[in-house]
Structures are given as C-alpha cells and as structure tokens.
Amino acid sequence: FVLKQNYPNPFSGSTTIDYVLPGSGDVQVSVRDLLGRQVFRSPQGLQHEGEHSVQVDLQNLEAGVYFYTVSFNGMEQTRKMILSK
C-alpha cells in the first residue's frame, strides 16, 4: 500500500492523511508525539481498494513533530509531520 505525505505540512490545527490500498482489509490510522504517546487513533475498520483520506484535528496539542502511521493487513508505514502554531 502507499502512504502519502500529509497536507498541508507543516500545518496548524488540522491536516489530511492520504493513502492508497491495493485491496480490501482492516485499516487504522494513528498519530504519536516524539515521546511515543498516541494522540490520535481512528477506529479500525474494513476499507476497500483505492484512495482514502483521514482528516486529523490536532489543534489542542503543542507545536512540534508528530508521526502518523497507517496499519493495513499487518503492514505499517509511518511518516513525519510538523504542527506549527
């Protein structure tokens, strides 16, 4: 599967995470801070082949570097994003 860079990046408040699935499967999106604490988690659910996006609202968090991970059928990909205020 393909995990794209979030946009906008850097962002202030909310951002969009896009990914492409090669087939159907269970998907979960999570965001962690630099200390590894989970600050966002989407409900895990079945999604079908194709392009998908998740809107993530982090406006209540401090500015800094965060990492987002998309898990799909036992595989994971992680990218970095920057929250600015």
Backbone as CSV, one residue per row, in Angstrom:
resi,resn,N_x,N_y,N_z,CA_x,CA_y,CA_z,C_x,C_y,C_z
1,PHE,0.837,-1.179,0.000,0.000,0.000,0.000,0.879,1.238,0.000
2,VAL,0.297,2.389,-0.266,1.061,3.636,-0.364,0.536,4.630,0.667
3,LEU,1.437,5.149,1.479,1.105,6.206,2.430,1.706,7.495,1.904
4,LYS,0.862,8.482,1.646,1.328,9.754,1.102,1.656,10.721,2.234
5,GLN,2.404,11.779,1.889,2.719,12.821,2.862,1.449,13.595,3.186
6,ASN,1.264,13.913,4.457,0.086,14.692,4.853,0.132,16.078,4.218
7,TYR,-0.999,16.715,4.125,-1.036,18.085,3.607,-2.101,18.865,4.348
8,PRO,-1.881,20.125,4.596,-0.580,20.765,4.400,0.423,20.271,5.441
9,ASN,1.680,20.494,5.183,2.743,20.141,6.110,3.875,21.137,5.932
10,PRO,4.174,21.964,6.921,3.585,21.991,8.252,2.134,22.470,8.230
11,PHE,1.445,22.182,9.323,0.037,22.542,9.423,-0.235,23.166,10.787
12,SER,-1.356,23.865,10.892,-1.749,24.425,12.185,-3.199,24.045,12.438
13,GLY,-3.392,23.089,13.297,-4.746,22.669,13.643,-5.136,21.340,13.069
14,SER,-5.392,21.307,11.758,-5.820,20.036,11.161,-5.056,19.778,9.867
15,THR,-4.979,18.509,9.520,-4.266,18.077,8.322,-4.973,16.858,7.739
16,THR,-4.654,16.537,6.508,-5.249,15.389,5.822,-4.171,14.352,5.525
17,ILE,-4.476,13.102,5.817,-3.583,11.985,5.541,-4.224,11.138,4.450
18,ASP,-3.516,10.968,3.338,-4.000,10.170,2.204,-3.207,8.877,2.089
19,TYR,-3.887,7.821,1.676,-3.218,6.541,1.444,-3.986,5.773,0.379
20,VAL,-3.287,4.833,-0.251,-3.869,4.021,-1.324,-3.744,2.554,-0.941
21,LEU,-4.867,1.837,-0.994,-4.885,0.422,-0.654,-4.915,-0.432,-1.910
22,PRO,-4.107,-1.508,-1.974,-4.094,-2.386,-3.141,-5.253,-3.384,-3.139
23,GLY,-5.945,-3.491,-2.014,-7.063,-4.418,-1.887,-7.844,-4.082,-0.632
24,SER,-8.797,-4.909,-0.292,-9.599,-4.678,0.908,-8.874,-5.194,2.140
25,GLY,-9.134,-4.542,3.275,-8.529,-5.005,4.513,-8.800,-4.055,5.657
26,ASP,-8.352,-4.478,6.837,-8.507,-3.659,8.035,-7.472,-2.541,8.045
27,VAL,-7.937,-1.322,8.329,-7.078,-0.138,8.316,-7.251,0.623,9.618
28,GLN,-6.132,1.149,10.125,-6.178,2.037,11.281,-5.117,3.117,11.104
29,VAL,-5.496,4.349,11.458,-4.585,5.488,11.380,-4.335,5.981,12.798
30,SER,-3.063,6.182,13.142,-2.731,6.699,14.471,-1.659,7.772,14.347
31,VAL,-1.629,8.658,15.351,-0.634,9.726,15.407,0.009,9.666,16.790
32,ARG,1.344,9.793,16.820,2.101,9.777,18.073,2.997,11.010,18.148
33,ASP,3.273,11.419,19.385,4.206,12.525,19.583,5.631,11.980,19.634
34,LEU,6.610,12.856,19.869,8.018,12.436,19.897,8.331,11.449,21.012
35,LEU,7.521,11.448,22.065,7.738,10.517,23.173,7.018,9.187,22.959
36,GLY,6.330,9.048,21.829,5.638,7.805,21.519,4.231,7.714,22.060
37,ARG,3.741,8.804,22.657,2.373,8.798,23.182,1.377,8.957,22.045
38,GLN,0.372,8.121,22.033,-0.662,8.197,20.998,-1.575,9.388,21.279
39,VAL,-1.725,10.267,20.269,-2.553,11.462,20.436,-3.791,11.427,19.543
40,PHE,-3.839,10.473,18.626,-4.999,10.299,17.751,-5.031,8.855,17.287
41,ARG,-6.252,8.315,17.192,-6.420,6.959,16.663,-7.790,6.865,16.021
42,SER,-7.809,6.464,14.773,-9.078,6.269,14.079,-9.634,4.899,14.459
43,PRO,-10.932,4.728,14.359,-11.492,3.396,14.584,-10.959,2.442,13.507
44,GLN,-10.608,1.231,13.906,-10.151,0.243,12.936,-11.362,-0.240,12.162
45,GLY,-11.189,-0.399,10.854,-12.319,-0.854,10.071,-11.934,-1.356,8.703
46,LEU,-12.827,-2.066,8.107,-12.630,-2.609,6.774,-12.768,-1.492,5.743
47,GLN,-11.770,-1.388,4.874,-11.818,-0.437,3.769,-11.481,-1.185,2.495
48,HIS,-11.985,-0.676,1.381,-11.802,-1.350,0.103,-10.664,-0.723,-0.699
49,GLU,-10.253,-1.419,-1.730,-9.186,-0.975,-2.615,-9.437,0.446,-3.098
50,GLY,-8.349,1.209,-3.212,-8.452,2.559,-3.752,-7.856,3.610,-2.833
51,GLU,-8.124,4.866,-3.177,-7.596,6.002,-2.422,-8.525,6.364,-1.263
52,HIS,-7.923,6.691,-0.128,-8.668,7.054,1.075,-7.982,8.232,1.747
53,SER,-8.732,8.963,2.577,-8.125,10.054,3.339,-8.781,10.142,4.708
54,VAL,-8.001,10.665,5.654,-8.465,10.875,7.023,-8.105,12.304,7.411
55,GLN,-9.069,13.022,7.944,-8.845,14.368,8.463,-8.486,14.242,9.936
56,VAL,-7.346,14.821,10.329,-6.867,14.731,11.702,-6.819,16.136,12.292
57,ASP,-7.485,16.324,13.433,-7.527,17.613,14.105,-6.665,17.548,15.363
58,LEU,-5.558,18.299,15.348,-4.632,18.312,16.480,-4.484,19.713,17.069
59,GLN,-5.502,20.554,16.909,-5.384,21.948,17.325,-5.185,22.125,18.824
60,ASN,-5.520,21.131,19.625,-5.357,21.241,21.075,-3.976,20.804,21.562
61,LEU,-3.097,20.421,20.626,-1.761,19.959,21.001,-0.728,21.055,20.793
62,GLU,0.438,20.863,21.405,1.530,21.810,21.265,2.195,21.658,19.901
63,ALA,2.791,22.745,19.432,3.546,22.707,18.185,4.702,21.723,18.328
64,GLY,5.051,21.061,17.242,6.166,20.128,17.271,6.058,19.079,16.190
65,VAL,6.917,18.080,16.300,6.986,16.981,15.340,6.107,15.830,15.830
66,TYR,5.337,15.276,14.918,4.477,14.127,15.205,4.689,13.089,14.104
67,PHE,4.339,11.851,14.406,4.468,10.765,13.440,3.110,10.103,13.251
68,TYR,2.733,9.898,11.998,1.474,9.211,11.727,1.763,7.872,11.073
69,THR,0.956,6.889,11.460,1.129,5.520,10.983,-0.199,5.014,10.445
70,VAL,-0.148,4.373,9.293,-1.309,3.681,8.761,-0.985,2.190,8.790
71,SER,-1.857,1.422,9.435,-1.720,-0.030,9.509,-2.746,-0.648,8.571
72,PHE,-2.273,-1.595,7.756,-3.137,-2.251,6.776,-2.761,-3.720,6.681
73,ASN,-3.675,-4.586,7.097,-3.475,-6.044,6.992,-2.109,-6.497,7.519
74,GLY,-1.725,-5.988,8.688,-0.474,-6.404,9.307,0.753,-5.630,8.853
75,MET,0.618,-4.745,7.886,1.727,-3.911,7.425,1.542,-2.505,7.980
76,GLU,2.660,-1.803,8.187,2.593,-0.427,8.666,3.548,0.456,7.890
77,GLN,3.125,1.712,7.705,4.006,2.736,7.159,3.841,3.966,8.030
78,THR,4.962,4.657,8.259,4.978,5.824,9.136,5.662,6.986,8.423
79,ARG,5.131,8.189,8.648,5.733,9.422,8.125,5.722,10.485,9.218
80,LYS,6.527,11.508,8.996,6.659,12.603,9.949,5.823,13.799,9.481
81,MET,5.249,14.537,10.447,4.548,15.767,10.127,4.847,16.799,11.204
82,ILE,4.671,18.082,10.851,5.021,19.170,11.762,3.800,20.032,12.028
83,LEU,3.467,20.157,13.311,2.379,21.016,13.762,2.985,22.353,14.172
84,SER,2.548,23.427,13.512,3.027,24.767,13.868,1.852,25.593,14.352
85,LYS,2.103,26.551,15.174,1.037,27.390,15.721,1.268,28.829,15.336
